[in-house]
């Protein structure tokens, strides 16, 4: 409650995304258990193989993008283990509540502390600020669609970085395998070098497969899914802002929102 304006609160959500934690953590546990049951886990640790695969993958991936792209990707990786705070149906209920309040009490009631409560929702906060300032609907829509496109672009870059890393990791593993085989074949007269060379050859392939299949590909898929939800929420906010600016009946806004939500996320407030 702020200045008499009742803004729907966001319900609490779990601290961790259980699907990501269970999936990646479970895979790591199973692989670790297999290593321990099959013998010494220390035999699967090799510094040259780590340098070739992990270091090489990071550097080659960086070469494909920019330092800024890599930094932004690292900053959004936390969203893969934390659930998105913006579920589409929750955003729909929030927007419909705001539209109902705006229709009953007027736009000016949303100024000041009431509007500040929405700062965690950039599209919604900026859109309502523009509407309250009296900007034409077409201009408000153009500005918000530009913001939406920029957010989609940032998400695509992060997903692209991870998918590129998933492609490069197995390739670096193959490079390490070739290095190990060349070292082994070049020193057949010295049996003491055969074991370390074969370790590099096999472990680089192992590391590359693990990174590509168990780490980078699942993280890219989760970021892509989260980005889809964020884009849908932003569309709901855009519809809400434009409807509030036109002073539409909230029932009409509900129909518009349900037309973009998937069947399982549709809401019913005024029916």
C-alpha positions in Angstrom: 0.0 0.0 0.0 1.4 3.4 -1.0 -0.5 6.7 -0.9 -3.8 4.7 -1.0 -2.8 2.8 -4.1 -3.0 -1.0 -3.6 -0.2 -2.6 -5.7 -0.4 -6.4 -6.0 2.6 -8.0 -4.3 4.9 -10.5 -5.9 4.5 -13.9 -4.2 7.6 -15.5 -2.7 9.5 -18.0 -4.8 12.0 -20.7 -3.9 15.7 -19.6 -3.5 17.0 -22.1 -6.0 15.8 -23.5 -9.3 15.4 -27.2 -8.3 15.4 -28.4 -11.9 18.8 -27.0 -12.6 20.3 -28.0 -9.2 18.9 -31.5 -9.4 19.9 -32.0 -13.0 23.5 -30.6 -13.0 24.1 -31.7 -9.4 22.7 -35.2 -10.0 24.8 -35.6 -13.2 28.0 -34.6 -11.3 27.2 -37.0 -8.5 26.7 -39.9 -10.9 29.9 -39.2 -12.8 31.8 -38.8 -9.6 30.4 -42.1 -8.3 31.3 -43.9 -11.4 34.9 -42.6 -11.2 35.2 -43.7 -7.5 33.7 -47.1 -8.1 35.9 -47.7 -11.1 39.2 -47.0 -9.2 41.1 -43.9 -8.2 39.5 -40.6 -9.0 42.9 -39.0 -9.0 43.8 -40.8 -12.2 41.2 -38.6 -13.9 43.0 -35.4 -12.9 45.6 -34.1 -15.4 46.9 -30.6 -15.4 47.9 -30.4 -19.1 44.5 -31.8 -20.1 42.7 -29.1 -18.0 44.8 -26.4 -19.6 44.1 -27.6 -23.1 40.3 -28.1 -22.7 39.1 -25.6 -20.1 41.6 -22.9 -20.8 41.4 -23.4 -24.5 37.6 -23.4 -24.6 37.4 -20.2 -22.6 39.9 -18.3 -24.7 38.6 -19.5 -28.1 35.0 -18.6 -27.0 36.2 -15.2 -25.9 37.8 -14.7 -29.4 34.4 -15.4 -31.0 32.7 -12.6 -29.0 33.8 -9.5 -27.1 34.9 -9.1 -23.5 31.7 -7.3 -22.8 29.7 -10.2 -24.1 31.6 -12.7 -21.9 31.2 -10.5 -18.9 27.5 -10.1 -19.4 27.1 -13.9 -19.9 28.9 -14.6 -16.6 26.7 -12.1 -14.8 23.4 -13.7 -16.0 24.6 -17.3 -15.3 23.2 -16.9 -11.8 19.7 -16.9 -13.3 20.1 -20.5 -14.3 20.3 -21.6 -10.6 17.7 -19.1 -9.3 14.1 -19.2 -10.5 12.9 -16.3 -12.5 11.1 -13.8 -10.3 8.7 -13.0 -13.2 6.2 -15.8 -14.0 3.8 -14.8 -16.8 0.6 -15.4 -14.9 1.9 -13.4 -11.9 2.8 -10.5 -14.3 -0.7 -10.8 -15.8 -2.4 -10.6 -12.3 -0.2 -7.6 -11.4 -1.0 -5.7 -14.5 -4.7 -6.3 -14.3 -4.6 -5.1 -10.7 -2.9 -1.9 -11.7 -5.3 -1.4 -14.6 -8.3 -1.7 -12.3 -6.8 0.7 -9.8 -5.9 3.2 -12.6 -9.4 3.1 -14.0 -11.0 3.6 -10.6 -8.6 6.1 -9.0 -6.8 7.7 -12.0 -3.2 7.7 -13.3 -2.0 10.4 -10.9 -2.5 8.0 -8.0 0.5 6.0 -9.4 3.0 8.7 -9.0 5.7 8.9 -6.2 6.2 6.0 -3.8 3.6 3.9 -5.6 5.5 4.0 -8.9 8.8 3.4 -7.1 7.5 0.0 -6.0 7.6 -1.1 -9.6 11.3 -0.4 -10.3 12.1 -4.1 -10.3 10.0 -4.3 -13.4 11.8 -2.1 -15.9 9.4 -2.2 -18.8 6.3 -1.7 -16.6 8.0 1.1 -14.5 9.3 3.0 -17.5 6.0 2.6 -19.5 3.8 3.8 -16.6 6.2 6.8 -16.1 5.9 7.7 -19.8 2.1 7.3 -19.7 1.8 9.5 -16.5 4.0 12.1 -18.2 1.4 12.3 -21.0 3.4 10.9 -23.9 1.4 9.8 -26.9 0.5 6.1 -27.1 2.5 5.5 -30.3 5.6 7.1 -28.8 5.3 5.0 -25.6 4.9 1.8 -27.6 7.9 2.6 -29.8 10.1 3.3 -26.8 9.1 0.1 -24.9 9.4 -2.1 -28.0 13.0 -0.8 -28.4 13.7 -1.7 -24.8 12.1 -5.1 -25.4 14.3 -5.7 -28.5 17.4 -4.7 -26.6 16.6 -7.2 -23.8 16.0 -10.0 -26.3 19.3 -9.2 -28.0 21.2 -9.4 -24.7 19.7 -12.8 -23.9 20.5 -14.1 -27.4 24.1 -13.1 -27.0 24.4 -15.0 -23.6 22.8 -18.1 -25.1 25.1 -17.8 -28.1 28.2 -17.6 -25.9 27.3 -20.8 -24.1 26.3 -22.7 -27.2 29.6 -21.7 -28.9 31.5 -22.9 -25.8 29.5 -26.2 -26.0 30.8 -26.6 -29.6 34.4 -25.7 -28.9 34.9 -27.8 -25.8 34.7 -31.2 -27.6 36.9 -29.8 -30.4 39.5 -28.7 -27.8 39.3 -32.3 -26.4 40.1 -33.7 -29.8 43.0 -31.3 -30.2 44.3 -32.5 -26.8 43.9 -36.1 -28.0 46.0 -35.4 -31.0 48.7 -33.7 -28.9 48.8 -36.7 -26.6 49.0 -39.2 -29.5 51.8 -37.3 -31.2 53.7 -37.1 -27.9 53.2 -40.9 -27.4 54.2 -41.9 -30.9 57.3 -39.6 -30.8 58.6 -41.2 -27.7 57.9 -44.9 -28.2 61.5 -45.7 -27.3 60.9 -44.3 -23.8 58.1 -46.4 -22.2 57.9 -44.0 -19.2 56.4 -41.3 -21.4 53.7 -43.5 -22.9 51.4 -43.4 -19.9 51.3 -39.6 -19.4 50.9 -39.0 -23.1 47.9 -41.5 -23.3 46.4 -39.8 -20.2 46.5 -36.4 -22.0 45.0 -38.0 -25.1 42.1 -39.7 -23.4 41.4 -37.2 -20.6 41.1 -34.2 -22.9 38.4 -36.0 -24.8 36.7 -36.8 -21.5 36.9 -33.2 -20.3 35.6 -31.9 -23.6 32.6 -34.2 -23.6 31.8 -33.3 -20.0 32.0 -29.6 -20.5 30.0 -29.6 -23.7 27.3 -32.1 -22.8 26.9 -31.7 -19.0 27.7 -28.0 -18.4 27.4 -25.6 -21.4 24.5 -27.1 -23.3 22.1 -27.4 -20.3 23.0 -23.9 -19.1 22.4 -22.5 -22.6 19.0 -24.2 -22.7 18.0 -22.9 -19.3 19.0 -19.4 -20.2 17.0 -19.7 -23.4 14.0 -20.9 -21.5 14.3 -18.1 -19.0 14.7 -15.5 -21.7 11.5 -16.8 -23.3 9.6 -16.3 -20.0 11.1 -12.8 -19.6 10.1 -11.8 -23.1 6.5 -13.0 -22.5 6.4 -11.1 -19.2 7.6 -8.0 -21.0 4.9 -8.4 -23.6 2.3 -8.6 -20.9 3.7 -5.4 -19.3 3.6 -3.7 -22.7 0.0 -4.6 -23.2 -0.8 -3.4 -19.7 0.9 0.0 -20.1 -0.8 0.7 -23.4 -4.2 -0.3 -22.1 -3.8 1.8 -19.0 -2.7 4.7 -21.2 -5.9 4.3 -23.3 -8.0 3.9 -20.1 -9.4 0.7 -21.5 -11.8 -1.5 -19.5 -9.6 -4.1 -17.6 -11.8 -6.9 -19.0 -10.6 -6.0 -22.4 -7.0 -6.0 -21.2 -7.6 -9.5 -19.7 -8.7 -10.8 -23.1 -5.6 -9.3 -24.7 -3.3 -10.8 -22.2 -4.8 -14.2 -22.4 -4.4 -14.1 -26.1 -0.6 -14.1 -25.7 -0.3 -16.4 -22.7 0.0 -20.1 -23.1 -3.2 -22.0 -22.2 -1.9 -23.2 -18.8 -0.9 -19.7 -17.7 -4.1 -17.8 -18.6 -5.8 -15.8 -15.9 -9.4 -15.1 -15.0 -10.1 -12.1 -12.8 -13.2 -10.3 -14.2 -15.1 -13.3 -15.6 
